[in-house]
C-alpha cells in the first residue's frame, strides 16, 4: 500500500529544473489543458514536492521518486526559490476556509 504524505505541493517541472543539482530519476506527470482550464491543448509537466523534500511524479511520496538528494542546499532552494513552506501553506488554507480564526489587530489578506 502506498504511503500517504502529510503535505505535498505540485510545481511545474521547469521550476525544479532551475536547481543546479537537479537530476530526474523518473519522468514528470503531465496534463493537457487549454487557457480556460478545459482538457486538451498545451501539455503541462509537473512534480510533487513532499514534506520530506523528496520529489515524485505522483501524489504518494514513496512512488515514482524523481529526486531524493535531500541536502541543506536543496532545502534552501525549496524555501527561497520555490517558496515551499509547509506550515504557512497549511495555515493559509485553513484561514481561507475559516478553520482557524484570524488574529485581531493584524493586517491579513486571504
Residue pairs with C-beta under 8 A, 6 or more apart in sequence:
2 60
2 62
2 63
3 60
3 61
3 62
4 60
5 48
5 50
5 51
5 52
5 59
5 60
5 61
6 51
7 50
7 51
7 86
7 89
7 90
8 48
8 49
8 50
8 51
8 59
8 61
9 48
9 49
9 84
9 89
10 46
10 47
10 48
10 49
11 46
11 47
11 48
11 49
11 82
12 44
12 45
12 46
13 28
13 45
13 46
13 47
14 45
15 81
15 82
16 22
16 47
16 49
16 55
16 67
16 82
18 81
19 74
19 77
19 81
21 69
21 71
21 73
21 74
22 67
23 67
23 69
24 66
24 67
25 65
25 66
25 67
25 68
26 56
26 57
26 64
26 65
26 66
27 57
28 45
28 46
28 47
28 57
28 66
29 45
29 46
29 47
29 48
29 57
29 58
30 43
30 44
30 45
30 46
31 39
31 43
31 44
31 46
32 39
32 40
32 41
32 42
32 43
32 44
33 39
33 40
33 41
33 42
33 44
34 40
34 41
34 42
35 41
47 55
47 56
47 57
47 66
47 67
48 55
48 56
48 57
48 58
48 59
48 61
49 55
49 78
49 82
49 84
50 56
50 61
51 86
52 61
52 70
53 70
53 74
53 75
53 78
54 61
54 65
54 67
54 68
54 70
55 65
55 66
55 67
55 68
56 62
56 63
56 64
56 65
56 66
57 64
57 66
58 64
78 84
79 85
91 100
92 110
94 100
95 102
95 108
95 110
96 110
102 108
